Amino acid sequence: MQYRIEFAPLAQRQFKKLDRVIQHRLLQRIETLSSNPREENLYRIRIGEHRVVYQIRDWVLTVAVVKIGHRREIYS
């Protein structure tokens, strides 16, 4: 069962502000959520100094990326 990946408008703006190298690393990891969205039973993933916060919407098979940012900024 494959999930579709969606970016919330805020997450999309945050993603575009990041350096291209970081964007590439994040995107590779985000794409893995389509086949395994419940990695470690958490709704966030860590990629180096950055965090991706997401929601799982089982009823429509969607992973919605809600927030992307540096670890010191993401939880505020």
C-alpha positions, -999 to 999 in steps of 0.1 A, spaced: 0 0 0 16 32 -12 9 66 5 9 98 -14 31 126 -1 17 161 2 33 193 14 13 219 34 18 254 22 40 263 52 61 232 47 65 240 11 78 275 18 101 263 45 115 236 21 122 262 -7 142 283 17 167 256 23 200 250 5 197 226 -25 219 200 -9 197 199 22 166 198 0 179 168 -18 187 149 14 153 158 29 134 148 -2 151 114 -4 140 107 32 105 121 28 99 99 -3 106 68 18 75 77 39 52 67 10 60 30 17 66 32 55 50 63 71 51 50 107 89 48 110 97 43 146 60 51 154 68 88 153 54 115 133 87 133 127 119 122 111 154 135 117 178 142 89 210 156 103 202 190 119 168 192 103 134 178 112 103 170 92 70 169 110 42 150 93 7 137 97 -6 103 84 -41 103 69 -49 66 65 -84 72 52 -69 88 20 -35 71 21 -17 104 24 14 116 43 11 153 48 44 171 55 34 199 79 67 215 89 103 214 79 132 232 96 163 232 117 160 213 150 163 245 171 134 261 153 110 233 144 93 228 178 86 264 186 
